Amino acid sequence: MKAFISVIGDDKIGIIHGVTTVLKKNKVNVLDINQTLLQDYFAMVMLVDLKEMTIDFKQLKEELVVAGKEIGVSIKIQHEDLFNTMHSI
C-alpha cells in the first residue's frame, strides 16, 4: 500500500529531516519526493510505501501532525487510492 504526504509551511531548516525521522522510525519507505519553494513557502509531496510500516495508518497520521506542529508546517497524509480518486474527477 502507498500513500501521499504533503507538507506546506514557511521555509526553514530541518523540515525534511523532521518528516523523514517519523517515517524512518515507523519503517515507511520514501519512493519519490518533490519539493519547491513558492516565494517564502516550502511545499513538498512524497510518495511513500507503507508495506513494512510498524504502526497503523491512523497512528502514523497522528505522529506526522505532531511533527508538523513541532516543525511549524502542515503535514497531511492520504492513501494513494483516495488521492487518485480525488484527482481523477
C-alpha angles and dihedrals in degrees: 000000000000134000140190121234121196124194124189131171147097112323114256141144117281104027096122091041091053093050097043092048089063091045094049093048090055097040096248112155122218109226099175137359133192124182137171142168116241102195100302095341124103115218124182136170122192130189108210136186115229098186095109097032112143098207133045123270095254092054092048090051090051093048091051091050090052091048090049091054091049092049095040099243137107114251122190129178129192135172115262093241092055091046091050093047092050092049098045096066 
